[in-house]
């Protein structure tokens, strides 16, 4: 097993996650099997109870793990399925060590950070690194490890002669010590350290400054880790003189210094690494250049096509994202990625209009009329409306108003998790005249509980107590839009994260009024997908399809939303229904042959187009105004 450790220095937010994912892509393109581990030094056991404003979205895995959003990047870039153990936190490590101590595994010993915590970290890494994540037998070849936090940040101090000192995040120290020991333990040729650092450019003089990176590397070396490769973030490519200077003062060969400069879209980063021969440097450090399985010329033709196609899109499709966390785009990162995966298939440039749901409410009209007008102008100017998941009652009325506007004005609507529940409540109030219809999440004493707390849920413990992970949804009607978009399969497996569900006792009443529940769980009592047959595209799902969307395999329902928003849904459904490649070519408008994928079980056991597209892809956050 070979290990590549990715660390970050100077400042946070440099893109370690994307860098680690891109390294994995390049190594995979060289013929290696790759897995990934993310280390988060916070004390939380997992990301499940953290606010999106604190840490971005909570990414959900097949096994129900609630993990850091970087694992979503790994899955999307590498097209793999990770487990909850691929996300290591301080909380998990201490919990496992304390559990062992209580069992008596350390009987007679004083349990300490070194060696017990550091040993537990190393054992966890080694165990998880050998778990296959690509659907094949046997362990992967390379494990890419990303260490969260910042190492070697520079601070001013009055307590030393230089006026400066180097330090890392305090909570990272046990992991840094463990990784230092681990690099010695696995030995030379099995461990490569890539340090991501910042080389700022001062606007006044336009000079690339190396001092922050020098201090960062000095701090890293002082902690027992020596970088083999420097990945320097900068606004433009590094000058050769700057590389030579970094090489001299950081003790890294100039050939092992790569520039991660600003690019037009995120898919160009693996291409940057390839063009600067970063893969050759990594393969050399890991003693893999002579391995017969490894090609020194990574096959990245599809990535080149994706990046180029993404840059060439011009015709916009505007999607109004109505939510409560709109102040931080990372709160809906996977939703944005899924929208982009679908928008490129439809040959449209994605424009996301962020609409704070509370700004749509009547209270805002009185308190902040300008914000109210802006929100409604964005909603009315959108080609499609998406209400993503969320928790709590803030902005709920605004989400209902958005669902009502979409329903009444025939605007394509897609509701995810809470977005589906909101649509159900709004339909009950407006169409069925149940004025007090509500969710027990927002009004525990409502007389008309359309959405209820799931019986198996816990009301005392918040962490890990929701309905989580991959669950099966069975289609109830073969002629509904959702089933057609999935390729007329009988069921689909999608990831869930919710505590509340549609009240099954009210389902017959809803269906008599025209709201159909076209997807249910195996018991038939848990509602998974809703549709309005009379609407061009009005779909809500209890699950989170964004978590399984991939650049080469866009989510079927996101593809439906974008197609409906760009007036291509009819052609798309016809092509999917007949599995017509020539028609799909005309739909894509690029002469590319779509790929055929399946997500479920076809009733006729035929190959069906569930999620697919041609060799045109997109990633990143699109165009935001």
C-alpha angles and dihedrals in degrees: 000000000000124000131207115191118199117198132173133220145185097023138005124250096049093132104261090156094054090043092052090047092049092050087053091051093052093047091047089050087055089061101265128130109236136198130178140217127192119203115203112185096203120115095239113110088226141342094265098103097039122109116245087233088060101047111358123250125347107239116213123212131205092260092053096259114155103212146162117293091243089074086062089057090050093051094046096045097042099030092230136133115236130193132228089259090065086074111068119192133179087244093057093047096048091043092055093046093048090048090054091047091053090049090053098247089136094041111167095011133105105240110225141169088252117070104000102047093038091047091050090053093051093046091049092051094047093047096048094042090065095054111105112235102174099069093258130114122259133030124304121258099230134027117203110205122195117199110207121220132040126292124199097011111172122235134176116245139179091208102079138047097247093054090232140077135186123233141159128217106294094229090055095061099091089050093048091051091046093049091049089054090043093055089054092044096054091041136219115320093033102068130058124180119206113190117200111206141164126254103186124202116218109222093212095063102011091228124145108235118214100181096092090054091046090054091045093053091045089054091047093051090047088058092054101263123113118197118230094189132026118211105193120200113212140145091249139015115291117257115241090243089056091051091051091050093050090047092052097048100034097042093233121130113252089236088061094056114093130181121229097194126174113289136186095249138006094251091071093069096080086048090053090053092048094047091052091047094241089150091059091052092049094046090050093052090048094047092238101124093095095043108118091219092059127085117201089208107070114214103232101149092123091051090051090051091049095050093046094046092049091055093049098055114113113158106088130222113196119212120186109217105204111193147120099246097055092126090076118043092199087069087074099028098136091046090054092049092049091050090052094047088055098040094058091052087057090046094242131133107234118234115183116201109200111219117185101219094219089059089067093060126101092242090064090052088064100036101037111010093174092056089046093052093046092051094050093044089055092047094049092046094053125106090211139009127223125187109190129199125287146145135242133035100272110118094002094126090052091053090051090052089052091051090048093050091050093047096047096042097042092242114157108262131190121183122190122200102312087021089063093046090050091053091051093051093046091050091051092051100042105031104026094037092232093146096181095048110137148138120270085230089070100028115020091187099049115141091216108046104187091167121037140184111266112252094231094052125107121237094190103048121050104183117089095346100112127095097274141179136011115350131171122248120195120207115235096194128037095203097057120112093242094056091047092050090052090051100261093291120159095232143003133207114224136163122259138199116172146115099197131060140183111279104255091206090066097048097095090052091050093049092050087055092052105264108122127206099210097170128050138164123258093275092052090227100092115074115223109164132028129190138179105217092198092057125082090234122348109151133158128183132191092210130068109247091175091076093066099041113117132189090247095035112040119196111269095227095047087050088053092051094050092044091050091046091052094042094249100110096103093053092044094052092046092051094046092048094052096033087230111173096186091052090047088053089056090048092053091044093209105091092243123139113240120235119236119230134169131213107181139359122308114224090222092040090236128140107267136185105246103151117001149135142160125269093293121104144158139202137172127062100303121218113329124189 
